Amino acid sequence: MYQIEDFCCQNPSCPNAGSRRKGNLRWHGWSGHKRQIRCLRCMTCMKCFSERKGTVLEHSRLPLEKTISVMEHLREGCGIRGTSRLVRVHQNTVMRYAHLAGDHAYKLHDELVATSPLTREVQLDEKWSFVYKKEAHCEQDEKTYGDNWDHTALDAEKPIVIKYCTWKAHRRAVSESG
């Protein structure tokens, strides 16, 4: 169980929002099916929130152990069906947690890494590939197929990915016509 100092106020209008170890949080009670989730109160704005607020577990209805197991299987590269079978949950549940974790990781990455003042030199890299078939063989209605580019920005001194994005090349017929 995390210490209260490890949390921060989740109210965006609070002056202490997002700031940890300010001493403004107090234990307020319990929530959840088995009353195992702590509720916290910010003494600055007087708002209450769950310790899971702003995390992947915020709306989780699975037992904590199963949720963690799903996340660990996905982290290790196990597929959706395999994770579903091993953890004994529905495939849609695994997909939902994968999307939640991805969205959370994206926001956390941008908050912690992308604005790091410690980065002094950036390396840029790109990679071309195609999806399903090459661009020359694609029809107009096959928008997700064809040429795709991956662009990556890396910190040259540390093994940190600063930004990663994909780019779908425009079809020649589309760019020539308009």
N, C-alpha and C positions, 0 to 999 in steps of 0.2 A: 504494500500500500504506500502510495506517495505521500510525502509530507505536504501540508497545506501551503508551505512557502513555494512549492514547485508549481503552483497554479497561479493564474492571473485572472483579473476581472474580465468577463466576456461581454460586458455592456459597452458597445462602441462609443457611446456618448460620455463614458466615465473618464476623468482625467488619468486614472491609473489603468485603463484598458490595455491589456497586452504586456504590462510591466509585472515582472515576477519579483518576489522577495521585498515587497513594499510594506508588509505587515498590516495590510488593509483587509485581509480575508479572515473570516471566522467560521467555525463549524456551525451549521444551522439545523441539521437534522439528517434524516435518511429518506431515500426514495427507492423505487424499484420493487419488483415482485416480492423479493425476500428481504427487502430493506437493507441492502448491502451497498448501495451507492450513496456516497456522502453528498449532502447539499451544503453549499458554501454561501456566505453573505459577504458582499463587499461593503465595508464600513464607510467608504467614500461616497458611493452612490446609493447604498442601501438596497441594491438588487440582489436577488438570490438566483443561483444556478447550480446545476449538477456538476460534479467533478468530471463527467463525461462530455459536457458541453464543449463544442469546438473540436472534438476528436472523432475518429472513425467509429467509436463505440457509442456515439450520441443517441442514436435511435435503435440500438441493438436489442433484439429480443431473444437472441440465442444466449445460452449460458456463456460466461466469459471464457471458459476453457475451450469451448467449441469455436468461438469467434477467433481466439488466438490461434487455434489449430488450423483454421481455414487460412488465416493470414500467413502462417508459417509455411504451409504447403504451397501457396501461391508464390511466396518469396523464393522458395527453393526450385521454382520452375515447373511444378506439377500442374498439369492442365486442369481445366474446369471439370471435366468428367471424372478424372482421377481424384481430384480433391473432393468432389461430391461423394464419390463412392467411399473413400477412406474415412472421411469425417462423418458420413451418414447424414448429409443434408441435401436439399434439392439443388440442382444445377443453377436455378435462378437465384438462390440464396448466395451461392458462391460468386456469381456474376455481380450481384448487388454489392457485396463486400469488396470485390475487386474494383468496381467503379468508385465506391466511397473512398477506398484506400488510395486510389490513383488521384482523385480530386484533392484529397487531403495532402498527399505527398507533393503535388504540384504547387499548392498554395504555400506549404511549409518551405519548400525549396526556394521559391521566389522570396519569401520573407528572410530566410537565413543565409542563402548562398548568393543569389543574384545581385544583391546590393553590398556584398562584402568589400570593405575597404582594404582587405588584405591582398586582393588580387592585383598584381602589378603587370602581368603579361598574359595575354590571351592567345590561344592557338585556335584557329578556325579550320574546320574540316568539313568535307562534303562527300556524299556517297550517292551514286545513282543506282537504281534498280527498277524493275518493273513489277507490276502487280498483275497476276494471272496471264497476261500476254503483253507483247511489246506494243508501243504506241501506234506503229504503222498498221497494225492489224485490228485496231479498236474501231468500233462503230460510234456514232455520235451519242447514242443513249448510254454508253458504257462509261459513265463519268468517273467511277472509282478505279477503273483498270488503266493500265498503261504506265508511262514513265512517271517515276516518283523520285524525289531527291530528299535526302536527310542532311540537315545542316547541324553541326555541333560546335559549341564554343567551350573550350576546356581551359582551365587554369594551367599555365605552363609549368608552374613550380609544384603544385599539389595535385593529387589525383581527384579533382573535383570537376564535375560537369556543370558549367555555368548555365547553359541554355541548350536545348535540343528542340528542333522543330522539323516538320516534314513539309514538303512543298510539292504540289501536284502541277506538273507542266501543262500548259495550255496546248490544246490540239492545234496543229497548223491550220486546219480548215476553219476553226473558230477565230484564230487570230488574224488570218488573211481576210475573212469576211467581215470582221467588225473590229 
